[in-house]
């Protein structure tokens, strides 16, 4: 089977890229032919045989310096043209879309539909929902002040403009709402055969809209299970990934200030970098990947995923337990689905430093509990590459 994986970025950047690359490797391992389509970038690590990509565009420059940005955000003719080249050359059986909004746009769904019609070809369209863009113009179900908000669910996207939800900018929010309205009435999403939801929570939100309810299927993000090797733990608490207000980094920093005798390490990138450096017992080590990140996770006493927004299926929680480190996670979104309460970690009230501090102290100060939880992590059950493949191939072939 030939599968075309479509994603904005074709180099390591975030959770959706981690998913796409692992998915491609898994499919190739099972004998399928895989190619990729996305933005042109010198850092790309995967691609397609005809070298067709979409020109990257820095939307942060604003419309005054980039007059094409508003139209490109909603609809990309270039994406259609370049995708057409790949479709003609590769002739995939499945086109699996991932993170495409604003840079690539859903215009590509129309191109796949037209290609299948012209070629009289049976072609499956699958979409993995890495965020809430299908029902929320700002993608996260939160407003400009990072408060949980579901007012746009159902199609009332004017709330996004009213609250300036997209990066606290009225202009960007108007564009985001325009994008949402355009693709709602265009009905391009109706050409998707199956929407993969990486959490039950995500499915529950998408199912609020009848146009998606019959297409959704839950498949938690998979991970290649690594042999468990006990390592000597070092006395530090770890947060890794995107370090920002919405991710709860400042709540964890508040706890760090209350626990001056405990070492806190932050790995990743984001707006909180400078503030982390101001806390005496906190250390910012930058963006880490591969063996360096694995070692950081494995040696931590505990990792924290303190997000204050509706997370989907964060790899940080899965990877933590896989490498033998208990996880503390906010009781929000899909996070609780990944933690066995009291066995492989704890959940705490999002944005509540008191509850987080209490759970953290409980785990750190009770050495027997910590030892038991660490050992339990080796038995934590997650979606493996094999089990995910078995479920995915049924979707592809259905």
Helices and strands as residue ranges (DSSP letters): E 2-6, H 15-29, E 33-37, G 59-61, H 69-74, H 77-90, E 94-97, H 107-119, E 124-129, H 158-162, H 170-186, G 188-191, E 194-197, H 200-206, H 210-213, E 216-218, E 236-242, H 249-258, E 263-269, H 273-276, E 282-286, H 290-299, E 302-305, H 315-322, E 326-330, G 335-338, E 345-348, H 353-365, H 367-377, H 385-397
